Amino acid sequence: MSEPAGAIFREEQRFRQLWLWLVVAATAGITWYGFVGQVFMGRPFGDRPASDGALTVIWLLFGIGLPVFFRLLRLVTVVSPAGVHFRFAPFHFSFRALPPADIRSYEARTYRPLLEYGGWGIRSGRGGDAYNVSGDRGVQFVLAGGRRVLIGTQRPEEFVAALDKVLGYSKTTGAQRADSQNDPDR
């Protein structure tokens, strides 16, 4: 499924944590150092060096593949009249949808990524499923059947305002907002 038309809210997030990129760069750098030293300069890499062929495979995976993989990782979230759509590339080839009829409640909230979900990425924890790339803010959905989905965002207020518009939230009725007094799921 391609990106839905009529987006009211769109956010694309990437992994931008400095510590993460330092780990990726260090891993790639060590791999490049070993590969160039052994394959091109004839200096064995380590006490028990791998063959040139094995080191070439390691270089392709970690020296090139790992940085490219982390560069491709992104979470795209779209709110449109058709509902909430999200895609965690490159794992999702198409957008996943939360249709308006399936959304029982939602709220912007601060969460603890490590304690509640075990970190960032596509995660499952005691609070349900989470799709996040950084930070500790997100929109928590309670779906029909009680399933919980948290989508991380750097712009929670805009995300919720778009949901209010699409789902017909009114401050007078409190419809569908988890922070409302009238929500049966709370």
C-alpha positions as CSV (number, residue, x, y, z in Angstrom):
1,M,0.0,0.0,0.0
2,S,1.4,3.4,-0.9
3,E,1.2,6.5,1.3
4,P,-2.4,7.4,1.9
5,A,-3.8,10.5,0.2
6,G,-5.1,13.6,2.0
7,A,-2.6,13.6,4.9
8,I,-3.5,15.9,7.7
9,F,-0.3,14.9,9.6
10,R,2.9,13.4,8.4
11,E,6.1,12.7,10.3
12,E,9.2,10.9,9.2
13,Q,11.7,10.0,12.0
14,R,15.1,8.5,11.7
15,F,17.6,7.2,14.2
16,R,19.7,10.2,15.1
17,Q,21.1,9.3,18.5
18,L,24.8,10.2,18.6
19,W,25.7,7.2,20.8
20,L,24.1,4.8,18.2
21,W,25.9,6.4,15.3
22,L,29.2,6.3,17.2
23,V,28.7,2.5,17.8
24,V,27.9,2.0,14.1
25,A,30.8,4.2,13.0
26,A,33.2,2.4,15.4
27,T,32.1,-1.0,14.1
28,A,32.4,0.0,10.5
29,G,35.7,1.7,11.1
30,I,37.3,-1.3,12.8
31,T,36.0,-3.5,9.9
32,W,37.4,-1.2,7.3
33,Y,40.8,-1.0,9.1
34,G,41.1,-4.8,9.3
35,F,39.9,-5.3,5.7
36,V,42.3,-2.7,4.1
37,G,45.2,-3.8,6.3
38,Q,44.9,-7.5,5.6
39,V,43.6,-7.6,2.1
40,F,45.5,-4.7,0.5
41,M,48.5,-4.3,2.7
42,G,49.2,-7.9,3.7
43,R,49.0,-7.3,7.5
44,P,47.1,-10.0,9.2
45,F,44.2,-8.6,11.3
46,G,44.3,-10.0,14.8
47,D,46.0,-13.0,16.5
48,R,44.0,-15.5,14.6
49,P,43.2,-13.7,11.3
50,A,40.3,-14.8,9.2
51,S,40.9,-15.7,5.6
52,D,40.7,-12.8,3.1
53,G,37.4,-14.2,1.8
54,A,35.9,-14.3,5.2
55,L,37.2,-10.9,6.1
56,T,35.7,-9.5,2.8
57,V,32.3,-10.9,3.8
58,I,32.6,-9.4,7.3
59,W,33.6,-6.0,5.7
60,L,30.6,-6.2,3.3
61,L,28.2,-6.9,6.2
62,F,29.6,-4.6,8.9
63,G,31.7,-2.0,7.0
64,I,29.1,-1.3,4.4
65,G,25.9,-3.1,5.2
66,L,25.5,-1.9,8.8
67,P,25.8,1.9,8.1
68,V,23.6,1.6,5.0
69,F,21.0,-0.4,7.0
70,F,20.9,2.2,9.8
71,R,20.6,5.0,7.2
72,L,17.6,3.3,5.7
73,L,15.7,2.8,9.0
74,R,12.8,5.3,9.4
75,L,9.4,5.5,10.9
76,V,6.8,7.3,8.7
77,T,3.5,8.1,10.4
78,V,0.5,9.6,8.4
79,V,-2.9,10.6,9.7
80,S,-5.5,10.9,7.0
81,P,-9.3,10.6,6.8
82,A,-8.7,6.9,6.3
83,G,-7.1,6.6,9.7
84,V,-3.5,6.3,11.1
85,H,-0.9,4.7,8.8
86,F,2.6,3.9,9.8
87,R,5.6,2.2,8.1
88,F,8.8,1.2,9.8
89,A,11.1,0.9,6.8
90,P,12.8,-1.3,5.7
91,F,10.9,-3.9,7.8
92,H,7.4,-2.9,6.5
93,F,7.2,-2.9,2.8
94,S,3.8,-1.1,2.9
95,F,1.9,1.0,5.4
96,R,0.2,-0.6,8.3
97,A,-3.2,0.9,9.1
98,L,-5.3,1.7,12.2
99,P,-8.7,2.4,10.7
100,P,-10.9,4.9,12.6
101,A,-13.5,2.2,13.4
102,D,-10.8,0.1,15.2
103,I,-9.5,3.0,17.4
104,R,-11.3,3.0,20.8
105,S,-9.1,5.6,22.5
106,Y,-5.8,7.5,22.1
107,E,-3.6,9.8,24.1
108,A,-0.3,11.5,23.8
109,R,2.0,10.3,26.6
110,T,5.5,10.1,27.9
111,Y,6.7,6.6,28.2
112,R,9.9,4.8,29.3
113,P,11.2,3.0,26.2
114,L,13.7,0.8,28.0
115,L,11.5,-0.2,30.9
116,E,8.2,-0.5,29.1
117,Y,9.3,-1.9,25.7
118,G,13.0,-2.9,26.0
119,G,14.2,0.0,23.8
120,W,13.5,1.5,20.4
121,G,12.5,0.0,17.1
122,I,9.6,-2.5,16.6
123,R,9.0,-3.7,20.1
124,S,6.5,-5.6,22.2
125,G,6.2,-5.1,26.0
126,R,3.7,-5.3,28.8
127,G,2.0,-2.2,27.4
128,G,1.5,-3.7,24.0
129,D,3.3,-3.0,20.7
130,A,5.5,0.0,20.1
131,Y,7.0,1.6,17.0
132,N,9.6,4.2,17.9
133,V,13.0,5.5,16.9
134,S,14.0,8.0,19.6
135,G,12.8,10.0,22.5
136,D,10.1,9.1,25.1
137,R,7.0,10.7,23.7
138,G,4.3,8.9,21.7
139,V,0.6,8.4,21.0
140,Q,-0.9,5.4,22.7
141,F,-3.8,3.7,21.0
142,V,-6.3,1.3,22.5
143,L,-7.9,-0.7,19.7
144,A,-11.0,-2.8,19.4
145,G,-10.4,-5.9,21.4
146,G,-8.1,-4.1,23.9
147,R,-4.9,-4.3,21.8
148,R,-2.5,-1.4,22.6
149,V,-0.2,0.2,20.1
150,L,2.2,3.1,20.8
151,I,3.6,5.1,17.9
152,G,6.6,7.3,18.9
153,T,6.6,10.9,17.8
154,Q,8.6,14.1,18.2
155,R,5.3,16.1,17.6
156,P,2.7,14.5,19.9
157,E,0.5,17.6,20.1
158,E,0.2,17.9,16.3
159,F,-0.4,14.1,16.0
160,V,-3.3,14.2,18.5
161,A,-4.7,17.4,16.9
162,A,-4.8,15.6,13.6
163,L,-6.5,12.6,15.2
164,D,-9.0,14.8,16.9
165,K,-9.9,16.2,13.4
166,V,-10.1,12.9,11.7
167,L,-12.0,11.0,14.4
168,G,-14.4,13.9,15.2
169,Y,-13.2,14.6,18.7
170,S,-15.1,17.3,20.3
171,K,-14.2,18.8,23.7
172,T,-17.9,18.9,24.5
173,T,-18.5,15.1,24.0
174,G,-15.0,13.8,24.8
175,A,-15.4,11.2,22.0
176,Q,-12.5,8.8,21.7
177,R,-9.9,10.7,23.7
178,A,-8.3,8.5,26.3
179,D,-7.8,11.5,28.5
180,S,-11.6,12.2,28.5
181,Q,-13.8,11.5,31.4
182,N,-16.3,9.6,29.2
183,D,-13.9,6.9,27.9
184,P,-15.1,3.4,28.8
185,D,-11.6,2.0,28.4
186,R,-10.1,4.0,31.3
